[in-house]
Amino acid sequence: MLLLARKRLETIRIGDAITVTVTRLSRGHVTLAVDAPRDVPLYREEVYQRILAAAETGNPPLHVVEDELDAADG
């Protein structure tokens, strides 16, 4: 794991296509702006864990259902 210190409005670059900018700092909270291509999945950890749990039970995550509906439309 890499730990980086950043101040407000400073950016971290991940590869060529992803940037993470610290937009706000407050007591115990950091607000980040993430700029990434649309085809790169981006989830908060608690949401990702729910997606994994749903996959284990056979219930597809909502975005998978939406993708299938979009594909059916054409």
C-alpha positions, -999 to +999 in steps of 0.1 A: +000+000+000+012+035-009+003+063+015+004+098+001-001+131+019-021+158-001-034+192+008-066+208-004-068+211-042-037+188-047-041+159-071-029+123-073-027+107-107-033+069-113-020+059-146-028+082-176-065+083-172-075+087-135-070+117-112-080+121-076-082+156-062-087+166-025-115+192-027-124+197+009-109+189+044-129+190+076-128+173+109-126+137+102-138+140+066-121+144+032-140+151+000-124+138-031-131+145-068-123+115-090-120+119-127-119+085-145-132+071-178-168+059-177-157+023-183-137+022-150-159+011-121-157+033-091-174+024-058-172+034-022-159+004-002-193-003+015-211-003-018-185-026-034-189-050-004-227-051-010-221-058-047-199-088-038-224-101-013-252-098-038-231-117-064-226-145-038-263-149-033-271-148-070-287-114-070-271-093-097-260-057-087-284-031-101-258-017-126-256-052-142-294-053-146-293-018-161-266-029-185-286-059-196-317-037-201-297-012-222-283-041-243-319-054-249-330-020-262-305-020-288 
